[in-house]
Amino acid sequence: MGQALSGHNDGAGTRTREELRRELAGKFATKCFTSIELYSLKDNFKSLADVQQESGGTPHLYVSETTIVRFLELPDVLDVSPVIGKMVSFIGAFPFLQDAPAIMGLDALVNAVIIFTERYRRLLSNGSTDRRKLLFKSLAVYDRKLVQSLGGQDSERDLSPTTGATKPSMHGADEDEPDEDDGLVISTLELLDCVEAYEDAGPPTSHEAMIPADNFRKLIMLLLLVAPMDSQEKLSQHAERTTGAELESLRSAAESILAAFLNVEKSPGIKSRAFDIVLPVALPFLFQGFNALFGRFLFSKNLEKPPS
């Protein structure tokens, strides 16, 4: 669980997935963060980290999901902490998503913050489409019984968007199309000179994946809450928006947005087809709040202390 953030390439074909992930974190850290941001992230990691040590092994520092969501100050009333925790530990395994959930060492935290804040664009060519589909995978449940509970082809059509925009045809989309959403992973493996590792880089295919509606509702409420924030603000500064009429307004808005993805009375979740249709047309900036939320890792409170 390399804490040194080395970007050195030791040659393709000889490196483990852990070594490749460490190398990626090193490249991201040096190319996508300023020196102050990198210092801040390391300082925050050090202050939050616990020690993991197997019997007779080398101790490693890691940050638990619980600690991460507490640092982000996620409001208890939204009950969104488990959702964010799952997303972080999934994306922390990037680009080898089959290793999720990741133990959130410094390398995994760097990679997760890079993805959530879209800093990877400074180094990789692929953009919002690839992050969107990566976020879907981080939210999805790979549960055959849950998917089957949709009731077959008709329910898949119920997932078509209900926004005011012209509704794209769902004909032929009763099963998700084969994945064409791995451009970000492939670009990353090209950067690491190990494209041959692509077969090891993915979770189960998305045609059996679905985001539970309740989880997505909670996430939407959080994203609406953080939308006006900048990365130096604390979520606790907006506590008044999570009580009374403000909370009900958030909940109502989230329900309206959720309705664009599915009929909640007929379907328990959102499949990738509906996710990919609705977001770019109706809600292209829905996940932009992650930039500020996870940007908090790039500001250390120790930088605010006056010199002694």
C-alpha positions in Angstrom: 0.0 0.0 0.0 2.6 2.5 -1.2 2.7 5.7 0.7 5.6 7.2 -1.3 3.5 7.9 -4.4 6.2 7.0 -6.8 5.4 7.4 -10.5 8.3 5.2 -11.7 7.6 2.7 -14.4 9.4 -0.6 -13.8 8.4 -2.1 -17.1 5.2 -3.7 -18.4 4.3 -7.3 -17.7 6.3 -7.4 -14.4 4.1 -5.3 -12.2 1.3 -6.4 -9.9 -2.0 -4.6 -9.9 -1.1 -3.0 -6.6 2.2 -1.7 -8.1 0.3 -0.4 -11.1 -2.2 1.3 -8.9 0.6 2.9 -6.9 2.3 4.1 -10.1 -1.0 5.6 -11.3 -1.4 7.4 -8.0 2.1 8.8 -8.4 1.4 10.1 -11.9 -1.9 11.6 -10.8 -0.4 13.2 -7.8 2.4 14.9 -9.7 0.4 15.9 -12.8 -3.0 16.7 -11.4 -2.4 18.4 -8.0 -0.5 21.5 -7.1 2.2 21.1 -4.5 -0.1 22.7 -1.9 -3.0 20.4 -2.8 -0.8 17.3 -2.6 0.6 18.4 0.7 -3.0 19.0 2.0 -4.2 15.6 0.8 -1.2 13.8 2.5 -1.7 15.8 5.6 -5.4 15.0 5.8 -4.7 11.3 5.1 -2.1 11.2 7.9 -4.4 12.8 10.4 -7.3 10.5 9.5 -5.5 7.2 9.0 -5.6 4.1 11.1 -2.9 1.4 11.1 -3.5 -2.1 9.5 -1.0 -4.8 10.3 -1.3 -8.5 9.7 0.6 -10.8 12.0 4.2 -10.5 11.3 3.5 -8.1 8.4 4.4 -4.6 7.6 2.0 -1.9 9.0 0.0 0.0 6.5 -2.0 3.2 6.9 -5.5 3.3 5.6 -8.7 5.4 6.0 -11.9 3.6 6.8 -15.2 4.4 5.0 -16.6 5.6 8.2 -13.7 8.1 8.7 -14.1 9.4 5.1 -17.8 10.1 5.4 -17.2 11.8 8.8 -14.5 14.0 7.3 -16.9 15.0 4.5 -19.5 15.9 7.2 -22.3 14.0 5.5 -25.6 14.8 7.3 -27.0 11.9 9.2 -30.5 12.8 8.2 -29.8 12.0 4.6 -28.7 8.5 5.4 -26.3 8.7 2.5 -23.0 7.7 4.2 -23.2 4.0 3.2 -23.8 5.0 -0.4 -20.8 7.3 -0.5 -18.7 4.8 1.4 -19.4 2.2 -1.2 -18.6 4.5 -4.1 -15.3 5.6 -2.6 -14.1 2.1 -1.9 -15.1 1.0 -5.4 -13.4 3.9 -7.2 -10.4 3.6 -4.9 -9.7 0.3 -6.7 -9.4 2.1 -10.1 -8.4 1.1 -12.7 -8.6 -2.6 -11.5 -12.3 -2.5 -10.5 -12.4 -6.2 -9.8 -10.4 -5.6 -6.7 -13.1 -3.4 -5.2 -13.8 -2.7 -2.4 -10.4 -1.2 -2.0 -8.5 -0.7 1.3 -8.2 3.1 1.2 -4.5 3.7 1.6 -3.0 6.8 0.3 -2.7 5.5 -3.3 -6.4 4.5 -3.4 -7.4 7.9 -1.8 -5.5 9.8 -4.4 -7.1 7.9 -7.3 -10.6 8.3 -5.8 -10.2 12.1 -5.3 -8.8 12.4 -8.8 -11.9 10.7 -10.3 -14.5 12.4 -8.1 -13.0 15.9 -8.7 -12.4 15.2 -12.5 -8.7 16.1 -12.1 -7.8 13.1 -14.3 -8.7 15.3 -17.3 -5.3 17.0 -16.9 -3.6 13.7 -17.7 -6.1 11.5 -19.6 -8.0 12.3 -22.8 -11.4 10.8 -21.9 -14.0 13.0 -20.2 -17.4 13.2 -18.5 -19.0 10.2 -20.3 -16.4 7.8 -18.9 -16.7 9.2 -15.3 -20.4 9.0 -15.5 -20.3 5.3 -16.4 -17.7 4.7 -13.7 -20.0 6.3 -11.2 -22.8 4.1 -12.3 -20.7 1.0 -11.6 -19.8 2.4 -8.2 -23.5 2.8 -7.3 -24.8 -0.4 -8.9 -25.8 -3.6 -7.2 -25.0 -6.8 -9.1 -28.0 -8.8 -7.9 -29.7 -11.1 -10.4 -32.8 -11.5 -8.2 -33.2 -7.7 -7.9 -32.9 -7.3 -11.6 -35.3 -10.1 -12.3 -37.9 -8.4 -10.0 -38.3 -5.8 -12.7 -40.6 -8.2 -14.4 -38.8 -8.6 -17.7 -38.9 -6.5 -20.9 -41.8 -4.2 -20.0 -40.1 -3.0 -16.9 -37.0 -2.2 -18.7 -39.0 0.1 -20.9 -40.4 1.7 -17.7 -36.9 3.0 -17.1 -37.0 5.3 -20.1 -36.8 8.9 -19.1 -39.9 10.9 -18.5 -38.4 14.4 -18.9 -39.9 17.0 -21.1 -37.1 16.3 -23.7 -37.9 14.1 -26.7 -37.8 10.6 -25.3 -35.1 8.5 -27.1 -36.4 5.2 -28.4 -35.8 2.2 -26.1 -36.5 -0.3 -28.9 -34.0 -3.0 -28.8 -32.8 -2.0 -25.4 -34.5 -4.7 -23.3 -31.0 -5.8 -22.4 -28.1 -3.3 -22.0 -25.8 -3.1 -24.9 -22.3 -4.6 -24.5 -20.1 -2.3 -22.5 -18.5 0.5 -24.5 -17.8 2.5 -21.4 -14.2 1.6 -20.5 -12.4 4.4 -22.3 -11.2 5.9 -19.1 -9.8 2.5 -17.9 -8.2 1.9 -21.3 -6.6 5.3 -21.4 -5.3 4.7 -17.9 -3.7 1.4 -18.8 -2.2 3.0 -21.9 -0.6 5.6 -19.6 0.8 2.8 -17.5 2.0 0.9 -20.6 0.0 -2.2 -19.7 -3.1 -2.4 -22.0 -2.7 -6.1 -21.8 -4.1 -5.9 -18.3 -7.5 -4.7 -19.5 -9.1 -8.1 -19.0 -8.3 -7.8 -15.3 -9.7 -4.3 -14.9 -13.5 -4.6 -14.8 -16.4 -5.6 -12.5 -19.3 -7.8 -13.8 -20.9 -6.5 -17.0 -23.5 -3.9 -16.5 -26.5 -5.7 -18.0 -27.1 -7.4 -14.7 -26.4 -4.2 -12.7 -28.9 -1.7 -11.2 -28.8 1.2 -8.8 -31.4 0.8 -6.1 -33.9 3.6 -6.3 -33.6 4.4 -2.6 -29.9 4.8 -2.7 -30.0 7.0 -5.7 -32.7 9.2 -4.1 -30.4 9.7 -1.1 -27.5 10.6 -3.4 -29.5 13.1 -5.4 -30.5 14.9 -2.1 -26.8 15.1 -1.2 -25.8 16.4 -4.7 -28.5 19.0 -4.5 -27.3 20.1 -1.1 -23.6 20.4 -2.2 -24.4 22.0 -5.6 -23.8 25.6 -4.4 -20.7 24.8 -2.4 -17.0 25.4 -3.3 -14.3 23.1 -2.1 -13.2 25.3 0.8 -16.6 25.2 2.3 -17.7 22.7 4.9 -21.0 20.8 4.4 -21.8 21.6 8.0 -22.1 25.3 7.0 -25.3 24.3 5.2 -26.9 22.4 8.1 -30.0 24.7 8.0 -30.9 23.1 4.6 -31.3 19.7 6.2 -34.2 20.5 8.5 -37.8 21.4 8.3 -39.2 22.9 5.1 -35.7 23.0 3.5 -35.3 19.3 4.0 -38.7 18.6 2.5 -37.8 20.8 -0.5 -34.7 18.7 -1.0 -36.7 15.5 -0.8 -39.3 16.7 -3.2 -36.7 17.8 -5.8 -34.9 14.5 -5.5 -38.2 12.6 -6.1 -38.8 14.7 -9.2 -35.3 14.0 -10.5 -35.6 10.3 -9.7 -38.8 10.1 -11.7 -36.9 11.0 -14.8 -35.0 7.7 -14.5 -37.8 5.2 -13.6 -41.3 4.6 -12.4 -40.7 3.9 -8.7 -44.0 2.1 -8.4 -43.0 -0.5 -11.0 -39.2 -0.7 -10.8 -36.8 -1.0 -7.8 -33.8 0.5 -9.6 -32.1 2.2 -12.4 -30.3 0.3 -15.1 -27.3 1.6 -17.1 -29.4 2.2 -20.3 -31.7 4.7 -18.5 -28.8 6.2 -16.7 -26.9 6.9 -19.9 -30.0 8.3 -21.7 -31.2 10.7 -19.0 -28.0 12.3 -17.6 -26.4 13.8 -20.7 -29.7 15.2 -21.9 -31.5 16.3 -18.8 -29.0 16.4 -16.0 -25.5 16.8 -17.4 -24.2 18.6 -14.2 -25.8 16.3 -11.6 -22.5 14.9 -10.3 -20.6 18.2 -10.5 -21.1 18.6 -6.7 -18.6 15.8 -6.2 -15.9 18.2 -7.3 -16.4 20.5 -4.3 -17.3 17.7 -1.9 -14.1 15.7 -2.4 -12.1 18.8 -3.1 -12.1 19.2 0.7 -9.3 16.6 0.8 -7.1 19.2 -1.0 -7.3 21.8 1.8 -5.6 21.1 5.1 -6.6 23.0 8.2 -3.0 23.1 9.2 -2.4 25.5 6.4 -4.8 27.9 8.1 -2.8 28.0 11.3 -0.8 31.2 11.9 3.0 30.7 12.2 4.1 30.2 15.9 
